[in-house]
Amino acid sequence: MKVTIDGQSVEVEPGTTILQAARMIGGDLVPPAMCYYSKLKGSGGKCRCCLVEVAKGSEADPRPMPKLMASCVTGCMDGMEVNSKNSDRVTEARKSVTEFLLINHPLDCPVCDQAGECELQNLSFEHGKSETRFIEEKRTFEPENIGDKIQLHMNRCILCQRCTTLADQLTDNRVHGVLNRGDHAQISTCVSAAIDNEFSGNMIDVCPVGALTDKTFRFKSRVWFNKPFDAHRECTTCCGKTTVWMFGNEIQRVTGRKDQYGEVEEFICNTCRFDKKEVSDWTIEGPKQFNKDSVINQNNYTRPLEKVIIETEDFILEGRKQDQIRISMSGVPLKNTQKNG
């Protein structure tokens, strides 16, 4: 089947969604996604961030779809034409969705461990506004202990339900979920400190915001101060392929390897994630390569940097030379510039 998105065509297999087709093309036309996760079956359709305009349904039925469609759950049809980045309707809709997601979200970026790799930050940077129209009191929740490795910040949660979907598909028994309804809905457990299965740490990787964070890394450092390296080890529980985040010679945290859309390539066990923090535990493969610009790889050691030469006129530096002589700086000979009277 042939699908055209923002003027660019791609051949796709039956059953491919519009979002998947857009990712096959790549570039700026790829819709943002906060709840869809390609590694999790049945995810998507909740956040409405990936809305697109279907200008032509198919060759068989060329009529446009009257409403904006969620690209992550809308299947492609032969001859379909879609507007994503080029549509004013889509742009306004994404701005509205972003505003809605930020209504109850606290301004925790300065203290949040997710800052620098937060999908909501990226969405807000592209589609957010500098002011808010929300004057009511924000929804808040009491702190809750859900386990010894994961910190829950329910105030930051956008209810994408990635974590519950992952627990359903990756673990034997899920012990947390969405409780209550409407504006009282929250992620929680029936019994405190109940999450302790071997793959629970992957909930941290799939969370698009700072609602689920690593207790062993909490408040240790900003991610852009760490250098990420691809590493692996022999593990009988998982693939053992990870990204280790180092500050000097210290491994401060371990995560799964993620692609350009922030999705984990292979899920890892808690032993690799939380217990193996020594350099000797890992075989370091090399610096992690990035597929797109971010705050983590700006001026990064993996990027070739050109030498910057600043040309300054000589007369501007004359005063500095005289000051060096007067204060007898090392490397500058002291000369008696005053005549004996």
Secondary structure, DSSP 4 states (H G I P E B T S, - for coil): -EEEETTEEEE--TT-BHHHHHHHH-STTSPP-SS--TTSTT--SSS-TTEEEEEE--SS--PPPSS-EETTTPBP-TT-EEESTT-HHHHHHHHHHHHHHTSS----TTT-TTTTS-HHHHHHHHH--SS----SPPP----B---SSEEE-GGG-----HHHHHHHHHSS---EEEES-GGG-EEEESSTT----TTTTHHHHH-SSTTEEETTTTTT--GGGSEEEEEE---SSS--EEEEEEETTEEEEEEE-B-TTS-BSS---HIIIII--SGGGSEEEEEPP-SS--TTTTT-TTS--PPP-----GGGGHHHHHHHHHTT-TTS-----S---
